[in-house]
């Protein structure tokens, strides 16, 4: 596989005081990008690995789950946390806590989640529609973060008739964020169809002093390079493309010209044995993260289809892997595989994860009637931060 020479020498990504040799960020994914998965991805490549989304109010209240989610492994030298919130005061308090207790080296704010339980309360991708509220949250968070780089991730808008990304991008840049990431879909599109990379280019053209990162439909290193070449973005954010494929970060590092380990291929083409071993490693890391082998094995179940996509693993074995209860049982099941099976090719690549279908976003009542926040709406928004983790 060859890469355009102009892209192989891409400049490192600078996010505030952070310098990334590889301009790649792991997208926060609820229930996925916990410490276990971040460690696994780092074993294969380089970049910035962000925690799953954590609710500001739960963090301020120091709930047990939120405190566990912000705990990083000692090997994670850049501790990156994503927060979700709808109230400037609560978000500011959460950021202040992270900084004062030295719990993060980078903080990201989520304005892109399309999940109904988030948007129906005015959060995630719904929030930038209320531009002044958005501005207040970002400004408060930047002030609270101080020397810690504060970034945002957002979508194009609520739907094609209610786009917000250009105005929100300008407001965020004015507030002093360290970078802006755009998932090039609306909330209504969820993960369906094809990401509109032209929107990333448009944002890059109006945001001139702050790094712009592109997100959406990066299934391979080639896709990442093409996004940078077509849009001029400063880096890429990878989400669903790495599900069951943590070695994608090695591909990305090679594509962007990072020094490779001796003998390392430009593109990972793991045989079934390597996939099985990585799957087992993931289950072990999850057991350590949850401090429970039973819970770790329960969590690895959702990864079965992603890891073994395209590989000759029968339906009965897949079903049994998806009900595994212990590492010993997992070892027995993986031992029945033919570990010598080679990489199956394109069948193991391409889209993964649920795309869904376009749908009308769930929003607070009369949310779209005005770009400003009415008094009653502001009161109701406080209900939007009750969960520990969004998404």
DABELBEL-V25582 format. One record per residue. N is the residue number from 1. PSI is psi as a letter, one per 30 degrees, with the letter a starting at -180 (NA if undefined). Layout:
n=[N;N]
psi=[PSI;PSI]
This chain:
n=[1;2;3;4;5;6;7;8;9;10;11;12;13;14;15;16;17;18;19;20;21;22;23;24;25;26;27;28;29;30;31;32;33;34;35;36;37;38;39;40;41;42;43;44;45;46;47;48;49;50;51;52;53;54;55;56;57;58;59;60;61;62;63;64;65;66;67;68;69;70;71;72;73;74;75;76;77;78;79;80;81;82;83;84;85;86;87;88;89;90;91;92;93;94;95;96;97;98;99;100;101;102;103;104;105;106;107;108;109;110;111;112;113;114;115;116;117;118;119;120;121;122;123;124;125;126;127;128;129;130;131;132;133;134;135;136;137;138;139;140;141;142;143;144;145;146;147;148;149;150;151;152;153;154;155;156;157;158;159;160;161;162;163;164;165;166;167;168;169;170;171;172;173;174;175;176;177;178;179;180;181;182;183;184;185;186;187;188;189;190;191;192;193;194;195;196;197;198;199;200;201;202;203;204;205;206;207;208;209;210;211;212;213;214;215;216;217;218;219;220;221;222;223;224;225;226;227;228;229;230;231;232;233;234;235;236;237;238;239;240;241;242;243;244;245;246;247;248;249;250;251;252;253;254;255;256;257;258;259;260;261;262;263;264;265;266;267;268;269;270;271;272;273;274;275;276;277;278;279;280;281;282;283;284;285;286;287;288;289;290;291;292;293;294;295;296;297;298;299;300;301;302;303;304;305;306;307;308;309;310;311;312;313;314;315;316;317;318;319;320;321;322;323;324;325;326;327;328;329;330;331;332;333;334;335;336;337;338;339;340;341;342;343;344;345;346;347;348;349;350;351;352;353;354;355;356;357;358;359;360;361;362;363;364;365;366;367;368;369;370;371;372;373;374;375;376;377;378;379;380;381;382;383;384;385;386;387;388;389;390;391]
psi=[k;l;k;k;e;f;e;f;g;k;k;l;k;j;j;b;f;k;j;k;e;k;i;k;k;k;k;k;k;k;g;e;h;a;e;e;e;e;e;e;e;f;f;f;a;l;a;k;j;k;l;l;k;k;k;e;e;e;e;e;f;h;l;e;e;e;e;e;f;g;k;l;k;f;f;j;f;j;j;k;k;k;l;k;l;f;k;e;e;e;e;e;e;e;e;e;e;e;e;e;g;h;f;k;f;k;k;k;k;j;g;f;k;g;k;e;f;e;e;f;g;g;a;b;f;f;e;f;e;i;e;e;e;e;e;e;e;e;e;e;e;e;e;e;f;c;f;k;k;k;l;l;k;l;l;e;a;e;a;f;f;i;k;f;e;e;e;e;e;e;e;e;e;f;f;g;l;f;l;k;k;j;j;h;l;l;e;e;f;c;g;l;a;k;k;i;f;f;e;e;e;e;e;e;f;f;j;f;g;k;k;k;k;k;k;j;h;j;f;l;e;e;e;e;e;e;e;e;e;e;f;g;l;f;l;l;k;k;c;f;f;g;j;g;i;f;f;e;f;e;e;e;e;e;e;g;g;k;k;l;k;k;f;k;l;f;k;k;i;k;l;e;e;e;e;e;e;e;e;e;e;e;e;e;e;e;e;e;e;f;h;j;e;e;e;e;e;e;e;f;e;f;f;e;e;e;e;g;k;f;l;i;j;l;e;e;e;e;e;e;e;g;g;k;f;l;e;e;e;e;e;e;e;f;f;f;l;j;f;f;k;l;k;f;b;f;f;f;a;a;k;l;l;k;e;a;l;k;l;k;k;k;l;l;k;g;e;f;f;l;f;l;j;l;e;e;e;e;e;f;f;f;f;g;h;f;l;e;k;a;NA]
